Structure formats: C-alpha cells, structure tokens
C-alpha cells in the first residue's frame, strides 16, 4: 500500500470509536483489499508510525488519499471531471463528468470484469485490452495467466486514478500499458498477432470512432482466425435513445468477419476472417 485511502464509511467508524473511548481499531485503508491496525488519538489516528488528522469534511461517494500534508479527493479536472468512486463491494468504479463508467448496482465491478474475461479464455494468449480504464480486465487476464496483455488508455487522468487505486494492476510482467488512443494505435499492431480482445469503450456519444466499421475491421485484422472478442455495449434504452446499440455493433462486427452473439451487456464475437 503506497498511501492510505479513506471513505466516509471508514472515517465515520474511526470517529465513532474514538468518541466511544476506543484507542485502537482494525480497518481497511486500501478499499477492502486488506485490513490493518491503527491507533486512535486526540485529533486523529496513527498508522505505520505516522500521524494523520481526522477530516474536517468527508463526503459520501468520494475517496480521499494522503497527499503528504492533507487528505485530498481522488479526483482531477482537466477537460472533464474524473473521479474514483467507492462502492459497497470494495473495488471502486470511476466517473467522468458524473457518468459512472463501470457497473456496480448488482455486482462488484471487479467480479464483473472476471466474468467477461472468462469469455475470451486468456490463458497463454496475447490479449488486446483496448480501453484499459481502471485495469480490471487486465488484472484478471494476468491472474488467469495470459501470455501478454496489451492495454491502451487514452486519458492520462484515468491512468493517475489507476496509480492510486489498489485494485488496479501495475504495468509490469505480462502487462504493458500504453497511454494512447487505441483507434489510432491499433494501426501499428501487426496482422493476426493477437489471440483475443476485450473492448470496453466509453458510450457511443463520447467515442463514436470506437464503434466504427473501420475500427472493427482493424480488430478483425489484428485478431487471429477464431480469436475471441467481448465488446461491452451496456444496455441503453432503445425507447429513449432511439438506437439499438448492441445490434448495431453486432451488425458491424459481422461485416468485419465476426460471428456474433448478444451476451449479457455486450456482444461476444469470434473472428472468422
């Protein structure tokens, strides 16, 4: 653990135990990955020989990290507000301008990634992870013994979130992480050099190029014959959006040479080109 992370739930527990007369407690300072012992003292708490103050303001749906002098929200605003958000499951999600980027209502985003990675059977394979996000797909590919994981993430602020998120994998060993736009970077990936792919793009209105026929043609080009692909689409409401995005995606993938199947909240496909 590089720096302690706090959520409202953990902070309130600290404060309530201190007020009740406790002098120590066990808690998680890494969003549920592990537990540790801290000492409760006047005005704050001690951990690993360092004193930390209680927060003056601690908000719900916010994760705080120790910046060296004080706790700050794990959030950045450059072109968009990008924020790491706690979940009831432990592994966090993240938001871009208030839009949640990972499912959390019925399942942990980490467990959700595990189920989707299982579809492509990554063991001993070279896997293309097109839109790395917090890296949960990549983490499960590495855990399931992929030979190599080629992960791309366009947004440097999302990579900063990864650096602070204890559930995100480090770019080492089998995993390489490239900061770049996969819609452009894919042109440099050699033909038939990838065994399987995971494609989890932002919604269509934000990144339409990642739903284009040209991009799907590239996926078919870099994937080996019979290579497996899972393409997350979500389940947009056809009545309000006026579009059936999963079926549009399926049709374009078929044009590129894939056999497709609507599965869960996305499209599972096998390259036949």
Beta strands, then each sheet from edge to edge (+ up, - down):
strand 1: 5-6
strand 2: 24-27
strand 3: 36-41
strand 4: 44-47
strand 5: 50-53
strand 6: 64-66
strand 7: 71-73
strand 8: 75-77
strand 9: 81-85
strand 10: 93-96
strand 11: 99-100
strand 12: 126-129
strand 13: 148-153
strand 14: 175-179
strand 15: 194-199
strand 16: 223-232
strand 17: 258-263
strand 18: 266-271
sheet 1: 1+ 6- 7+
sheet 2: 2+ 3- 4+ 5-
sheet 3: 8+ 9- 10+ 11-
sheet 4: 14+ 13+ 12+ 15+ 16+ 18- 17+
end
